[in-house]
Amino acid sequence: MSNVSILGAGTWGCALAIVLSGKGHNVTIWTKIENEAKALNENRKNMKNLPGAELPDKITVTLDLEAACKDKDILVMAVASPYIRSTAHLASPYVKEGQIIVNVSKGIEDGTLYTLSEVLKEEIPQADIAVLSGPSHAEEVSRGVPTTIVVGATTKETAHFIQDVFMTDVFRVYTSPDIIGIELGGSLKNVIALAAGTVDGLGYGDNTKAALMTRGMAEISRLGMIMGGKMETFAGLSGFGDLFVTCTSKHSRNWNAGYLMGQGKTMEEAMKQVNQVVEGVNSAKAALALARRNNVEMPIVEQINKVLFENKTAKDALNDLLNRDKRKEYKTLEWD
Ligand SMILES: NC(=O)c1ccc[n+]([C@@H]2O[C@H](COP(=O)([O-])OP(=O)(O)OC[C@H]3O[C@@H](n4cnc5c(N)ncnc54)[C@H](O)[C@@H]3O)[C@@H](O)[C@H]2O)c1
């Protein structure tokens, strides 16, 4: 059995702790937030987002970062993406050489436009950074709903080790060498989920949402491949898999925020109502900047940015998307 610490005591951190502890691993959860630790220690429940789920008593919840990082086989980074750098910076002095760190947070850093594994590599250069991502709502994972996910790592050995530690008979873990593809798929889909929620909020149909999802993935894979990701990854669990679940599930905060905007709420009102970090908003800005830096056309990303930050109405944004110049579906496909 392995010793695993999860940094971040939110919905996903707690759900993964339940999976790992259920498998017999020794699990510690660290949080910086005193009230969060207190509530978890007192109730053994994450009342807000995992109704019905209970943290087994053998899981330790701590505010002591040094103890959380000591003698661990795996550290899991599960804080919300805006806090990955600050958390990694705090943890770095306690992290040993070659420490496996599995990032499960999704996003792109504001300003630097780094993926989160790049942020971790910069803050904790001595660590062996991996990612775990896929269609995996915490609410379902904590209830043992069958789920599949993919781990990306720099070596086959690390990938297989993480696969062995996390995999159960209802939590199936695949392996991949494509870390950047997995990360980009996992973070950029949140932008498309905002757009998908918006068209649902406007009251359009399934055709419209399918169009946004498919053309959204065309944009993600176009950018992702230029940045080094592989097409197979974008067609896989952390690509289409995660896009599908995020655009169609009531658990998705990005979809929910988009839905509220489609119904006429401003971005600020939607964020307030969803009452959690809506990572798609930051990722939308980052995706647009990455598109410009890499000279990639991303019309849905452009329009969702206008809705989010320039007060464009969702209806006008959709009309502008529909009325662009005529195109081929894929530039790469040619007649003989
Ligand atoms: N919830 C899911 O179903 C799910 C599934 C897969 C991946 N993820 C990803 O996991 C990450 C966490 O999501 P979540 O749903 O657990 O979010 P959450 O809002 O429930 O929890 C985020 C946690 O971040 C930590 N945090 C907040 N502010 C902090 C600060 N200033 N410094 C350090 N830590 C701080 C806290 O422990 C907080 O509980 C996100 O990037 C999300 O995209 C979530």
PDBQT file of the ligand as one rigid body, heavy atoms in Angstrom, charges set to zero:
ROOT
HETATM    1  N1  LIG A 401     -14.933  18.753  -8.996  1.00  0.00    +0.000 N 
HETATM    2  C1  LIG A 401     -14.682  17.889  -9.957  1.00  0.00    +0.000 C 
HETATM    3  O1  LIG A 401     -15.528  17.073 -10.333  1.00  0.00    +0.000 OA
HETATM    4  C2  LIG A 401     -13.338  17.869 -10.634  1.00  0.00    +0.000 A 
HETATM    5  C3  LIG A 401     -13.013  16.770 -11.436  1.00  0.00    +0.000 A 
HETATM    6  C4  LIG A 401     -11.777  16.763 -12.080  1.00  0.00    +0.000 A 
HETATM    7  C5  LIG A 401     -10.898  17.826 -11.914  1.00  0.00    +0.000 A 
HETATM    8  N2  LIG A 401     -11.262  18.883 -11.127  1.00  0.00    +0.000 N 
HETATM    9  C6  LIG A 401     -10.298  19.962 -10.983  1.00  0.00    +0.000 C 
HETATM   10  O2  LIG A 401      -9.770  19.909  -9.660  1.00  0.00    +0.000 OA
HETATM   11  C7  LIG A 401      -9.463  21.227  -9.194  1.00  0.00    +0.000 C 
HETATM   12  C8  LIG A 401     -10.158  21.467  -7.866  1.00  0.00    +0.000 C 
HETATM   13  O3  LIG A 401     -11.556  21.404  -8.123  1.00  0.00    +0.000 OA
HETATM   14  P1  LIG A 401     -12.617  21.212  -6.950  1.00  0.00    +0.000 P 
HETATM   15  O4  LIG A 401     -13.889  20.835  -7.598  1.00  0.00    +0.000 OA
HETATM   16  O5  LIG A 401     -12.088  20.336  -5.884  1.00  0.00    +0.000 OA
HETATM   17  O6  LIG A 401     -12.725  22.719  -6.441  1.00  0.00    +0.000 OA
HETATM   18  P2  LIG A 401     -13.240  23.232  -5.044  1.00  0.00    +0.000 P 
HETATM   19  O7  LIG A 401     -13.616  24.645  -5.242  1.00  0.00    +0.000 OA
HETATM   20  O8  LIG A 401     -14.236  22.296  -4.463  1.00  0.00    +0.000 OA
HETATM   21  O9  LIG A 401     -11.928  23.157  -4.137  1.00  0.00    +0.000 OA
HETATM   22  C9  LIG A 401     -10.779  23.882  -4.410  1.00  0.00    +0.000 C 
HETATM   23  C10 LIG A 401      -9.846  23.778  -3.227  1.00  0.00    +0.000 C 
HETATM   24  O10 LIG A 401      -8.698  24.605  -3.475  1.00  0.00    +0.000 OA
HETATM   25  C11 LIG A 401      -8.146  24.935  -2.236  1.00  0.00    +0.000 C 
HETATM   26  N3  LIG A 401      -7.895  26.375  -2.146  1.00  0.00    +0.000 N 
HETATM   27  C12 LIG A 401      -8.773  27.410  -2.293  1.00  0.00    +0.000 A 
HETATM   28  N4  LIG A 401      -8.148  28.577  -2.136  1.00  0.00    +0.000 NA
HETATM   29  C13 LIG A 401      -6.848  28.297  -1.866  1.00  0.00    +0.000 A 
HETATM   30  C14 LIG A 401      -5.689  29.080  -1.619  1.00  0.00    +0.000 A 
HETATM   31  N5  LIG A 401      -5.735  30.414  -1.607  1.00  0.00    +0.000 N 
HETATM   32  N6  LIG A 401      -4.509  28.435  -1.403  1.00  0.00    +0.000 NA
HETATM   33  C15 LIG A 401      -4.442  27.089  -1.412  1.00  0.00    +0.000 A 
HETATM   34  N7  LIG A 401      -5.516  26.289  -1.648  1.00  0.00    +0.000 NA
HETATM   35  C16 LIG A 401      -6.692  26.896  -1.870  1.00  0.00    +0.000 A 
HETATM   36  C17 LIG A 401      -9.120  24.572  -1.146  1.00  0.00    +0.000 C 
HETATM   37  O11 LIG A 401      -8.697  23.405  -0.479  1.00  0.00    +0.000 OA
HETATM   38  C18 LIG A 401     -10.395  24.329  -1.926  1.00  0.00    +0.000 C 
HETATM   39  O12 LIG A 401     -11.257  23.488  -1.288  1.00  0.00    +0.000 OA
HETATM   40  C19 LIG A 401      -9.956  22.166 -10.293  1.00  0.00    +0.000 C 
HETATM   41  O13 LIG A 401      -8.865  22.576 -11.081  1.00  0.00    +0.000 OA
HETATM   42  C20 LIG A 401     -10.909  21.339 -11.116  1.00  0.00    +0.000 C 
HETATM   43  O14 LIG A 401     -10.949  21.720 -12.478  1.00  0.00    +0.000 OA
HETATM   44  C21 LIG A 401     -12.449  18.918 -10.471  1.00  0.00    +0.000 A 
ENDROOT
TORSDOF 0
